[in-house]
Amino acid sequence: MCVLLFTMCVLLLIFVFSCLLCVYCCLLMFVAVCYVYIAVTMFVFLLYCMCIAVFTLDAGLLARSQYSEGPETGHLDKGFTWFP
């Protein structure tokens, strides 16, 4: 009787520890998935910011390349003045 009771206690302890280990593994998987989600979100956000920066720089360079010495106003370098 004593051996049977001891065996049942050991099996119960093994079952409890197995359940705790399973819960712990599930929590670790959840945390890992959260970290992966955060990492992917940060990567997409940084990619978005880089695209905005590149397109803004490209637009600025394109606007600057249209005027070799700045925008021509028509009166600054021709001696014309609005005031007498």
C-alpha positions as CSV (number, residue, x, y, z in Angstrom):
1,M,0.0,0.0,0.0
2,C,2.8,2.4,0.9
3,V,4.6,1.7,-2.4
4,L,1.5,2.4,-4.4
5,L,0.8,5.6,-2.5
6,F,4.5,6.7,-3.1
7,T,4.2,5.9,-6.8
8,M,1.0,7.8,-7.1
9,C,2.6,10.8,-5.4
10,V,5.6,10.7,-7.7
11,L,3.3,10.4,-10.8
12,L,1.2,13.3,-9.5
13,L,4.4,15.4,-9.0
14,I,5.6,14.6,-12.5
15,F,2.2,15.5,-13.9
16,V,2.2,18.9,-12.1
17,F,5.7,19.7,-13.1
18,S,4.9,18.7,-16.7
19,C,1.9,21.1,-16.7
20,L,4.0,23.9,-15.2
21,L,6.6,23.3,-17.9
22,C,4.0,23.4,-20.6
23,V,2.6,26.7,-19.3
24,Y,6.1,28.1,-19.1
25,C,6.8,27.1,-22.7
26,C,3.6,28.6,-23.9
27,L,4.4,31.8,-22.1
28,L,7.9,31.8,-23.7
29,M,6.4,31.2,-27.1
30,F,3.9,34.1,-26.6
31,V,6.7,36.4,-25.5
32,A,8.8,35.4,-28.5
33,V,5.9,36.0,-30.9
34,C,5.4,39.5,-29.3
35,Y,9.1,40.2,-29.8
36,V,9.0,39.1,-33.4
37,Y,5.9,41.3,-34.0
38,I,7.6,44.3,-32.4
39,A,10.7,43.7,-34.5
40,V,8.8,43.4,-37.7
41,T,6.7,46.5,-36.9
42,M,9.9,48.5,-36.2
43,F,11.5,47.2,-39.4
44,V,8.5,48.3,-41.5
45,F,8.4,51.7,-39.8
46,L,12.1,52.3,-40.4
47,L,11.6,51.2,-44.0
48,Y,8.7,53.6,-44.3
49,C,10.8,56.5,-42.9
50,M,13.7,55.7,-45.2
51,C,11.4,55.7,-48.2
52,I,10.0,59.1,-47.2
53,A,13.6,60.4,-46.7
54,V,14.7,59.1,-50.0
55,F,11.7,60.5,-51.9
56,T,12.1,63.8,-50.2
57,L,15.7,64.0,-51.0
58,D,15.0,62.9,-54.6
59,A,12.4,65.6,-54.9
60,G,14.8,68.2,-53.6
61,L,17.6,67.2,-55.9
62,L,15.2,67.1,-58.9
63,A,14.0,70.6,-58.0
64,R,17.5,71.9,-57.6
65,S,18.7,70.3,-60.9
66,Q,16.1,72.2,-62.9
67,Y,17.8,75.5,-61.9
68,S,21.6,75.5,-62.3
69,E,22.1,78.7,-60.4
70,G,18.9,79.0,-58.5
71,P,15.5,80.0,-59.7
72,E,15.4,82.8,-62.2
73,T,13.3,85.7,-61.1
74,G,13.8,87.9,-64.1
75,H,14.8,91.1,-62.4
76,L,17.7,90.4,-60.0
77,D,20.5,89.9,-62.5
78,K,19.2,92.2,-65.3
79,G,19.5,95.5,-63.4
80,F,15.7,96.0,-63.1
81,T,14.3,97.4,-59.9
82,W,10.8,98.0,-58.7
83,F,11.7,101.2,-56.9
84,P,12.9,104.4,-58.7
